[in-house]
């Protein structure tokens, strides 16, 4: 993903978000980095998408004892690559909490899914790509074009439908979406079967490099500047019985992602040694992690604000019902563990 100048608005937002989260956490006694807790460590089964580079800090946190430092016994649940399997894991009690894209959480939550969102993880891990010879330079240039993605209704489609709508296009009639196998999104664009492709990192990053594609948009910049991409949610009954443990999970989550922001090479090396995802090298994984906005992890009111923004976006493209009040919805589906 393209980098902005050192003192860009996005960097200011990142720093403000990090400072706000840490300032909020100071209200609970400064326990984020050195909790003094004598009680037995509660066990939390945490669902993650193990093949997604952006989730690698979660596994790193378990392996390096960061959760244990917060007096937590975290067991990772390998829920696969789909947001639907995350929802199923929590609904069936296979996991107590999980990390997922905001776009995967909100519709089930609108329909009454018994989960509360409690902390963000990072910003931006989706890309809209085209070939250099396509003539497409902007979102508006996509009018009349066909876009490959790995599933109709998948997060990349929804994310860039929002971008198209805000760029003045009708995301239902001005562009056409084509579902192709997950691993063939890049090949489909490279062959010329479509004019654009929308995908998730690390695969989006990999095909951009492999085929020398041009990035038209992502979920870090433009309309998504300053927005949170992924958040953690907890099963309702588990939350009611374990609020203190989940508060410490949130604190550990912030610490882990701040560490990743400052040491992407360490997390990438662990990820490479453990999972070797997408056939990427440790150096490539370091570059991918270095592009993600790991300072963006809202908690408390900043998280409510982010969910409201996301709900407004999903109403715009008719994923959420027209009668849904984004502000009321955001307040209902989140919990402030710092209160």
Secondary structure as UniProt FT lines:
FT   TURN            6..7
FT   HELIX           9..26
FT   TURN            27..29
FT   TURN            31..33
FT   STRAND          42..48
FT   TURN            50..51
FT   HELIX           53..55
FT   HELIX           56..63
FT   TURN            64..65
FT   HELIX           66..69
FT   TURN            70..71
FT   STRAND          72..78
FT   HELIX           83..91
FT   TURN            92..93
FT   STRAND          97..101
FT   HELIX           102..110
FT   TURN            111..112
FT   STRAND          115..123
FT   STRAND          126..130
FT   TURN            132..133
FT   HELIX           140..142
FT   TURN            143..144
FT   STRAND          146..149
FT   TURN            152..153
FT   HELIX           155..166
FT   TURN            167..168
FT   TURN            171..174
FT   STRAND          176..179
FT   HELIX           182..184
FT   HELIX           185..191
FT   STRAND          196..200
FT   TURN            201..202
FT   HELIX           203..211
FT   STRAND          214..218
FT   HELIX           222..224
FT   TURN            225..226
FT   STRAND          230..235
FT   HELIX           236..241
FT   HELIX           243..262
FT   HELIX           264..275
FT   HELIX           277..279
FT   HELIX           282..291
FT   TURN            294..295
FT   HELIX           301..316
FT   TURN            317..318
FT   TURN            322..323
FT   HELIX           326..333
FT   TURN            337..338
//
